[in-house]
């Protein structure tokens, strides 16, 4: 389900096998020639495992580190895991939300590359279908400290991107974009936590900002 570019390996890291209880492993590497090999020892994760890799070494982040949300199969919620850039080091409790919480980080993760949100890891939460509660937008610094940006509405958030503060984006400039997969609403969230809804009839699954001369990578579940 999840896919992101890994700079040091010049490869894609994808999440898979969530439908088989994360067995035998949850992550694979796809190199520039299309060769697929298992990557890291992480296993046992269910739900839709979304991923984000650090794009540069700065502010405590190391390029190539992978961050992912944990599902219920490992008995924890409200938790983010980390894999080292070389795939050998795994930390399942890199970050935890302040209790009480029952959020699953299965909605989306991305790194702020604009600097508007301090270069932090931006995460949106989601829960399966009928389960209630407000969906949330969080930011985490490199030490794993969480800051709540916004609590919005009941539903399931899917996908997240941070847009540069460029007038070409109009009212979305400098905002976090996410959306409710079920209600068909896209939200633009500013640094103060104000979430402006846009009912465009789109039921989002993912958001990606593609810079000039770069490519879009997708997975087919």
BAFI-3210 file (N, C-alpha, C; in Angstrom, 3 decimals, decimal comma, padded with zeros to 6 digits):
// residues 221
n [1|2|3|4|5|6|7|8|9|10|11|12|13|14|15|16|17|18|19|20|21|22|23|24|25|26|27|28|29|30|31|32|33|34|35|36|37|38|39|40|41|42|43|44|45|46|47|48|49|50|51|52|53|54|55|56|57|58|59|60|61|62|63|64|65|66|67|68|69|70|71|72|73|74|75|76|77|78|79|80|81|82|83|84|85|86|87|88|89|90|91|92|93|94|95|96|97|98|99|100|101|102|103|104|105|106|107|108|109|110|111|112|113|114|115|116|117|118|119|120|121|122|123|124|125|126|127|128|129|130|131|132|133|134|135|136|137|138|139|140|141|142|143|144|145|146|147|148|149|150|151|152|153|154|155|156|157|158|159|160|161|162|163|164|165|166|167|168|169|170|171|172|173|174|175|176|177|178|179|180|181|182|183|184|185|186|187|188|189|190|191|192|193|194|195|196|197|198|199|200|201|202|203|204|205|206|207|208|209|210|211|212|213|214|215|216|217|218|219|220|221]
n.u [000,830|001,826|004,307|007,485|010,224|013,608|016,426|019,331|019,548|018,691|016,197|012,833|010,853|008,425|005,336|003,889|001,940|000,074|-002,417|-001,907|-001,414|000,982|003,025|005,626|007,219|006,974|007,999|009,457|012,125|012,449|014,516|016,317|016,283|014,026|014,130|012,988|013,370|013,245|013,066|014,330|013,502|010,921|007,725|004,395|002,565|-000,638|-003,571|-003,549|-000,460|001,182|003,943|006,872|009,851|012,802|013,993|016,323|019,372|019,046|018,204|018,091|017,026|017,759|018,742|016,919|015,920|013,109|009,692|006,735|003,251|001,763|-000,328|-003,148|-002,328|000,011|-000,706|-000,748|-001,667|-001,759|000,938|004,190|006,584|010,115|012,617|016,046|018,284|019,731|018,197|018,566|018,195|015,495|012,831|010,003|008,550|009,068|007,707|005,017|001,605|000,259|-001,476|-005,053|-005,521|-006,749|-005,943|-005,102|-002,239|-002,740|-003,517|-001,822|001,515|004,007|006,890|007,490|008,715|008,852|009,490|007,649|006,292|008,383|010,011|009,134|007,819|004,762|001,601|-001,452|-004,449|-006,446|-009,273|-010,768|-013,598|-016,520|-015,868|-015,910|-015,089|-012,927|-010,854|-007,350|-004,599|-001,175|002,135|005,512|008,617|012,183|012,902|010,757|008,696|005,342|003,066|-000,107|-001,841|-004,417|-007,789|-010,415|-012,935|-015,337|-014,554|-012,450|-009,252|-007,284|-004,199|-001,720|-000,184|002,188|001,963|003,939|004,435|003,317|001,900|000,679|-000,823|-003,021|-005,605|-004,720|-002,039|000,906|-000,301|-001,320|-002,537|-005,190|-007,682|-011,095|-011,840|-014,345|-016,441|-015,884|-014,513|-011,998|-009,390|-007,721|-005,148|-003,897|-001,033|-001,990|-003,856|-006,335|-008,765|-009,843|-012,645|-013,187|-015,586|-015,411|-016,321|-014,524|-013,095|-010,554|-007,541|-004,847|-002,264|000,059|002,827|004,453|007,532|009,143|010,438|010,506|009,216|006,103|005,245|003,374|001,345|-000,367|-002,856]
n.v [-001,204|001,326|003,575|004,964|007,040|006,151|007,757|007,207|004,540|004,725|003,689|002,332|001,991|-000,203|-001,058|-004,156|-007,245|-006,871|-008,011|-010,601|-010,727|-009,409|-011,146|-012,820|-010,565|-006,981|-004,958|-004,121|-003,714|-001,981|-001,806|000,341|-001,120|-002,588|-004,848|-006,801|-007,073|-008,397|-006,102|-004,942|-006,217|-005,981|-007,192|-008,599|-006,489|-005,217|-003,775|-000,811|-000,072|002,813|004,821|006,916|008,438|010,040|012,852|014,311|014,874|016,548|018,773|016,815|014,630|011,772|011,142|008,826|007,329|005,427|005,852|004,671|003,826|001,950|-000,934|-002,747|-005,365|-005,719|-005,028|-002,382|001,068|004,418|004,838|005,214|003,700|003,198|002,658|002,181|003,878|002,002|-000,224|-002,067|-001,446|-001,400|000,251|-000,028|001,606|004,339|006,783|007,972|008,806|011,191|009,771|009,649|007,655|006,259|006,110|005,096|005,189|005,065|006,633|008,436|009,619|012,131|014,098|017,443|019,485|022,110|023,810|025,283|023,976|023,404|021,389|019,000|015,653|014,961|013,777|012,060|010,746|007,741|005,545|002,293|002,280|002,207|003,153|005,685|009,097|011,989|012,856|013,424|015,749|015,674|016,751|015,685|016,070|015,416|014,093|012,658|013,917|014,816|017,182|018,427|019,480|019,833|018,858|017,363|016,019|013,332|010,324|009,047|009,799|010,074|010,078|012,695|015,836|018,523|021,742|024,159|027,640|029,193|031,377|030,157|028,105|029,235|029,485|027,234|027,417|026,917|025,199|022,178|019,411|017,165|014,539|013,376|010,164|009,007|010,922|012,555|015,000|017,448|018,831|021,847|022,705|025,084|026,634|027,399|025,569|025,795|024,326|024,238|023,234|021,570|020,630|018,678|016,448|014,434|011,447|010,997|009,063|009,364|011,881|013,598|015,639|016,580|017,524|019,509|017,646|015,256|012,027|010,191|007,611|004,696|002,227|-000,828|-002,308]
n.w [000,000|000,918|-000,423|-001,093|-002,112|-001,664|-000,980|-000,401|-001,285|-003,845|-004,610|-004,417|-001,509|-000,489|001,125|001,948|002,032|004,067|004,076|004,662|007,335|007,678|007,051|005,227|005,691|006,004|004,366|001,218|-001,122|-004,144|-006,769|-009,142|-011,451|-011,280|-009,744|-007,045|-003,594|-000,244|002,540|005,517|008,821|009,679|010,494|010,709|010,679|010,151|008,621|006,512|005,663|005,718|004,537|005,008|003,946|005,130|003,451|003,474|005,329|008,114|010,803|012,768|011,496|009,465|006,220|004,347|006,466|007,456|008,185|009,731|010,257|012,916|013,093|014,526|014,880|016,267|018,738|019,583|019,416|018,073|017,555|016,088|014,016|013,231|010,758|010,251|007,934|006,505|006,741|008,773|011,478|013,683|015,214|016,990|018,623|018,144|018,302|020,284|020,796|023,131|025,844|026,623|023,678|020,645|018,119|014,803|012,848|009,994|008,002|006,596|005,920|005,676|004,820|005,701|003,338|002,841|004,897|006,256|008,233|009,897|008,846|009,809|010,459|009,093|009,925|009,393|010,821|010,842|010,969|010,660|008,609|010,178|012,672|015,112|016,168|016,193|013,433|013,084|012,653|012,874|013,901|014,060|015,620|015,110|017,387|018,045|019,364|019,712|018,193|018,187|015,388|014,242|014,997|013,353|011,859|012,191|010,559|007,997|007,386|004,488|002,958|002,629|002,115|001,862|000,741|-001,014|-000,132|-002,393|-004,714|-006,884|-005,939|-004,840|-002,430|-001,188|-000,775|001,105|002,868|004,615|002,919|003,185|003,319|003,678|003,181|003,039|003,150|001,033|001,153|000,928|002,875|003,668|005,696|007,895|009,580|012,039|012,649|011,560|009,585|006,417|004,606|001,467|-000,603|-003,024|-004,231|-004,457|-003,416|-001,553|-001,736|-001,677|-001,589|-003,533|-004,173|-007,015|-007,930|-010,535|-013,278|-011,918|-010,842|-010,468|-008,273|-007,819|-006,107|-006,744|-005,161]
ca.u [000,000|002,681|005,470|008,232|011,572|014,696|017,555|020,621|019,510|018,142|015,196|011,554|010,473|006,979|004,772|003,052|001,589|-000,794|-003,560|-001,458|-000,953|002,354|003,952|006,732|007,765|006,093|008,600|010,312|012,881|012,394|015,644|016,100|016,073|012,779|014,317|012,315|013,980|012,754|013,843|014,162|012,919|009,588|006,666|003,256|001,726|-001,821|-004,120|-002,848|000,767|001,706|005,351|007,522|011,297|013,435|014,588|017,636|019,919|018,940|017,313|017,977|016,607|018,796|018,204|016,684|015,159|011,726|008,728|005,504|002,252|001,526|-001,709|-003,562|-001,793|001,085|-001,279|-000,552|-002,220|-001,169|002,388|004,915|007,848|011,199|013,653|017,253|018,467|020,249|017,217|018,919|017,724|014,045|012,258|008,549|007,944|009,812|006,888|003,704|000,740|-000,127|-002,683|-005,556|-005,740|-006,957|-005,758|-004,195|-001,556|-002,852|-004,059|-000,793|002,677|004,850|007,803|007,396|009,922|008,715|009,962|006,533|006,007|009,639|010,646|008,704|007,016|003,340|000,872|-002,901|-004,936|-007,652|-009,713|-011,616|-015,000|-017,609|-015,418|-016,079|-014,019|-012,368|-009,579|-006,389|-003,378|-000,090|003,504|006,491|009,996|013,085|012,988|009,512|007,745|004,172|002,304|-001,380|-002,133|-005,860|-008,775|-011,368|-014,266|-015,438|-014,339|-011,169|-008,382|-006,399|-003,231|-001,323|000,895|002,400|002,185|004,760|003,724|003,455|000,566|000,079|-001,754|-004,181|-005,912|-004,046|-000,613|001,436|-001,204|-001,339|-003,731|-005,618|-009,079|-011,934|-012,095|-015,748|-017,373|-015,530|-014,111|-010,571|-009,124|-006,471|-004,904|-002,804|-000,166|-002,755|-004,782|-007,605|-008,962|-010,876|-013,122|-013,534|-016,422|-015,170|-016,816|-013,378|-012,864|-009,104|-006,766|-003,452|-001,867|001,489|003,301|005,514|008,350|009,526|011,418|010,471|008,212|005,123|005,261|002,125|001,214|-001,676|-003,082]
ca.v [000,000|002,504|003,620|006,218|006,965|006,053|008,388|006,522|003,291|004,987|002,632|002,534|001,091|-000,392|-001,939|-005,202|-008,401|-006,575|-008,934|-011,892|-010,440|-008,917|-012,272|-012,936|-009,248|-005,895|-003,994|-004,612|-002,715|-002,099|-001,001|001,067|-002,097|-003,290|-006,039|-006,708|-007,869|-008,032|-005,021|-004,830|-007,386|-005,656|-008,103|-008,642|-005,291|-005,298|-002,508|-000,248|000,484|003,934|005,047|008,152|008,423|011,350|013,207|014,920|014,819|017,895|018,960|015,578|013,549|011,182|010,774|007,403|006,716|005,138|005,956|003,981|003,677|000,587|-001,381|-003,432|-006,723|-005,755|-004,703|-000,983|002,089|005,710|004,651|005,249|002,975|003,721|001,751|002,936|004,084|000,785|-001,282|-003,049|-001,044|-001,243|000,724|-000,040|002,638|005,585|007,891|007,621|009,923|011,293|009,021|008,457|007,722|004,977|006,411|004,327|006,009|004,394|007,580|008,968|010,278|012,818|015,068|018,829|019,921|023,542|024,562|025,972|023,201|023,089|020,191|017,877|014,570|015,291|012,513|012,119|009,502|007,165|004,289|001,567|002,496|002,656|003,605|007,126|009,908|012,981|012,572|014,408|016,065|015,814|016,901|015,106|016,468|014,280|013,389|011,919|014,685|015,158|018,410|018,353|020,642|020,017|017,791|017,844|015,443|011,888|009,779|008,379|010,609|009,345|010,877|013,992|016,520|019,912|022,555|025,362|028,915|029,741|031,839|029,299|027,207|029,970|029,351|026,041|027,693|026,827|024,405|020,721|018,851|015,804|014,417|012,322|009,192|008,593|012,022|013,242|016,366|017,732|019,888|022,595|023,006|026,038|026,441|027,649|024,463|026,027|023,370|024,712|022,113|021,734|019,502|018,590|015,172|013,533|010,611|010,868|007,947|009,773|013,178|013,675|016,825|016,119|018,630|019,447|016,638|014,078|011,047|009,693|006,160|004,219|000,795|-001,402|-003,324]
ca.w [000,000|001,010|-001,299|-001,060|-002,674|-000,692|-001,649|-000,335|-002,041|-005,172|-004,738|-003,753|-000,437|-000,518|002,145|001,365|002,873|005,204|004,028|005,205|008,698|007,657|006,967|006,189|005,999|005,596|003,455|000,146|-001,877|-005,600|-007,239|-010,394|-012,514|-011,040|-008,922|-005,757|-002,527|001,092|003,163|006,961|009,484|010,182|010,075|011,623|010,624|009,304|008,159|005,359|006,239|004,951|004,853|004,571|004,157|005,263|002,163|003,661|006,678|008,675|011,954|013,516|010,615|008,620|004,914|004,139|007,551|007,082|009,273|009,352|011,300|013,365|013,186|015,740|014,995|017,258|020,034|019,961|018,551|018,359|017,601|014,824|014,033|012,391|010,271|009,904|006,501|005,865|006,902|009,803|012,795|013,748|016,472|016,831|019,466|017,974|018,788|020,821|021,112|024,537|026,188|025,959|022,233|019,982|016,707|013,961|011,855|008,709|007,040|005,717|006,501|004,708|005,408|005,264|002,644|002,586|006,050|006,900|009,443|010,557|008,322|010,632|009,906|009,189|009,960|009,593|011,404|010,274|011,544|009,705|008,297|011,034|013,984|015,210|016,725|015,293|012,776|013,556|011,919|013,843|013,441|014,960|015,352|014,957|018,665|018,222|020,165|018,888|018,352|017,471|014,542|014,088|015,092|012,361|011,840|012,149|009,221|007,814|006,552|003,586|002,214|003,175|001,405|002,268|-000,446|-000,775|-000,051|-003,739|-005,113|-007,894|-005,256|-004,351|-001,013|-000,652|-000,628|002,447|003,696|004,565|002,292|003,496|002,928|004,241|002,127|002,996|002,892|-000,199|001,465|001,053|003,837|003,638|007,102|008,028|010,738|013,264|012,845|010,867|008,498|005,502|003,806|000,055|-001,004|-004,464|-004,731|-004,620|-002,233|-001,730|-001,211|-001,508|-002,137|-003,829|-004,884|-007,904|-008,432|-011,951|-013,709|-011,063|-011,234|-009,520|-008,101|-007,230|-005,907|-007,081|-004,132]
c.u [000,864|003,850|006,152|009,634|012,611|015,970|018,854|020,668|019,103|017,107|013,863|011,441|008,950|006,561|003,850|002,758|000,714|-002,000|-003,196|-000,849|000,514|003,401|004,340|007,369|006,829|006,676|009,484|010,993|012,732|013,497|015,351|015,889|014,786|012,921|013,725|012,997|013,366|013,668|013,407|013,466|011,503|008,569|005,516|002,369|000,561|-002,336|-003,303|-001,619|001,315|003,125|005,784|009,004|011,818|014,213|015,966|018,076|019,967|017,991|017,074|017,492|017,807|018,173|018,071|016,003|013,701|010,844|007,403|004,550|002,032|000,038|-001,946|-002,934|-000,687|000,608|-001,095|-001,244|-001,585|000,337|002,975|006,231|008,850|012,137|014,848|017,448|018,978|019,334|017,468|018,354|016,235|013,637|010,757|007,864|008,718|009,024|005,536|002,897|000,485|-001,425|-003,741|-005,703|-006,002|-006,811|-004,801|-003,552|-001,559|-003,354|-003,028|000,308|003,436|005,788|007,525|008,719|009,875|009,346|008,850|006,165|007,299|010,358|010,230|008,007|005,550|002,542|-000,617|-003,390|-006,196|-007,990|-010,648|-013,065|-015,863|-017,149|-015,372|-014,865|-013,469|-011,073|-008,646|-005,212|-002,302|001,217|004,433|007,865|010,891|013,293|011,728|008,481|006,575|003,594|001,031|-001,599|-003,627|-006,603|-009,959|-012,722|-014,195|-015,255|-013,020|-010,327|-007,474|-005,496|-002,947|-000,176|000,994|002,749|003,042|003,909|003,949|002,063|-000,093|-000,955|-002,961|-004,358|-005,262|-002,557|-000,195|000,589|-000,876|-002,634|-003,963|-007,095|-009,774|-012,336|-013,575|-016,695|-017,041|-015,151|-012,588|-010,410|-007,767|-006,245|-003,708|-002,049|-000,889|-003,730|-006,141|-007,689|-010,134|-011,328|-013,430|-014,281|-016,395|-015,702|-015,717|-013,192|-011,388|-008,534|-005,324|-003,278|-000,367|001,772|004,515|006,308|008,696|010,594|011,538|009,264|007,248|005,184|003,999|002,206|-000,219|-001,929|-003,767]
c.v [001,254|002,425|004,970|005,967|007,017|006,545|007,613|005,229|003,496|003,916|003,124|001,546|001,015|-001,277|-002,936|-006,275|-008,053|-007,500|-010,329|-011,702|-010,037|-010,002|-012,532|-011,591|-008,182|-004,945|-004,674|-003,433|-003,016|-001,213|-000,418|000,140|-002,896|-004,549|-005,810|-007,626|-007,465|-006,984|-004,867|-006,081|-007,146|-006,638|-007,984|-007,422|-005,523|-003,886|-002,033|000,496|001,562|004,250|006,434|008,034|009,849|011,658|013,840|014,753|016,240|017,862|017,675|014,395|013,024|010,721|009,257|006,697|006,570|005,193|005,363|003,910|002,215|000,296|-002,227|-004,801|-006,820|-005,246|-003,273|-000,083|003,417|005,673|004,667|004,508|003,602|002,588|002,606|002,967|002,843|-000,413|-002,234|-002,717|-000,766|-000,798|000,825|001,039|003,946|006,771|007,363|008,884|009,985|010,531|009,966|008,693|006,327|005,166|005,435|005,271|005,286|005,356|008,142|009,642|010,971|013,756|016,451|019,235|021,413|024,379|025,261|025,288|022,647|021,863|018,928|016,795|014,899|014,001|012,793|010,741|009,025|005,870|003,605|002,014|003,081|003,237|005,125|007,832|010,879|012,484|013,738|014,562|016,384|016,160|016,340|015,647|015,238|013,506|012,580|012,641|015,136|016,525|018,279|019,634|020,893|018,724|018,227|017,157|013,931|011,406|009,060|009,217|009,706|010,339|012,212|014,532|017,932|020,710|023,770|026,615|029,686|030,141|030,992|028,363|027,931|029,804|028,123|026,288|027,638|026,017|022,911|020,298|017,439|015,720|013,268|011,383|008,894|009,726|012,790|014,690|016,440|018,907|020,511|023,142|023,950|025,824|026,673|026,526|024,669|025,108|023,824|023,568|022,510|020,485|019,391|017,290|014,169|012,767|010,214|009,609|008,357|011,165|013,147|014,960|016,415|017,324|018,440|018,378|015,469|013,221|010,735|008,176|005,743|002,724|000,383|-002,535|-004,556]
c.w [000,000|000,058|-001,134|-001,601|-001,567|-001,364|-001,592|-001,148|-003,497|-005,530|-004,185|-002,607|-000,432|000,656|001,464|002,411|004,065|005,238|004,522|006,583|008,752|007,573|005,515|006,550|005,445|004,557|002,423|-000,519|-003,359|-006,159|-008,616|-011,583|-012,341|-010,211|-007,533|-004,755|-001,195|001,720|004,607|007,503|009,976|009,619|011,062|011,615|009,684|009,067|006,949|005,877|005,305|005,428|004,400|004,881|004,247|003,983|002,289|005,112|007,219|009,857|012,726|012,716|009,833|007,314|004,794|005,291|007,124|008,316|008,816|010,541|011,634|013,448|014,417|015,908|016,034|018,614|020,480|018,947|018,932|018,396|016,195|015,001|013,082|012,000|009,862|008,401|005,783|006,052|008,049|011,177|012,789|015,145|016,301|017,655|019,371|018,508|019,233|021,049|022,606|024,778|026,730|024,455|021,713|018,471|016,039|012,958|010,514|007,634|006,084|006,498|005,377|005,459|004,823|004,629|002,319|003,699|006,806|008,214|010,033|010,045|009,048|009,813|010,153|009,016|010,129|010,024|010,707|010,969|010,561|009,750|009,393|012,356|014,034|015,779|015,701|014,672|013,062|012,594|012,951|013,133|014,518|014,601|015,362|016,249|018,950|019,060|019,300|019,213|017,531|016,678|014,477|014,383|014,249|012,491|011,924|010,722|009,158|006,871|005,724|002,879|002,867|002,332|001,954|001,021|-000,113|-000,772|-001,349|-004,222|-006,195|-007,266|-004,674|-002,856|-000,387|-000,386|000,838|003,404|003,606|003,888|002,802|003,149|003,612|003,109|001,968|002,636|001,618|000,013|001,560|002,012|003,566|005,044|007,212|009,339|012,060|013,572|012,223|009,653|007,638|004,604|002,362|-000,382|-002,526|-005,059|-004,995|-003,315|-002,236|-001,101|-000,949|-002,086|-002,371|-004,584|-005,701|-008,411|-009,914|-012,170|-012,738|-011,425|-010,092|-009,485|-007,342|-006,988|-006,250|-006,103|-004,676]
res [x|x|x|x|x|x|x|x|x|x|x|x|x|x|x|x|x|x|x|x|x|x|x|x|x|x|x|x|x|x|x|x|x|x|x|x|x|x|x|x|x|x|x|x|x|x|x|x|x|x|x|x|x|x|x|x|x|x|x|x|x|x|x|x|x|x|x|x|x|x|x|x|x|x|x|x|x|x|x|x|x|x|x|x|x|x|x|x|x|x|x|x|x|x|x|x|x|x|x|x|x|x|x|x|x|x|x|x|x|x|x|x|x|x|x|x|x|x|x|x|x|x|x|x|x|x|x|x|x|x|x|x|x|x|x|x|x|x|x|x|x|x|x|x|x|x|x|x|x|x|x|x|x|x|x|x|x|x|x|x|x|x|x|x|x|x|x|x|x|x|x|x|x|x|x|x|x|x|x|x|x|x|x|x|x|x|x|x|x|x|x|x|x|x|x|x|x|x|x|x|x|x|x|x|x|x|x|x|x|x|x|x|x|x|x|x|x|x|x|x|x]
***
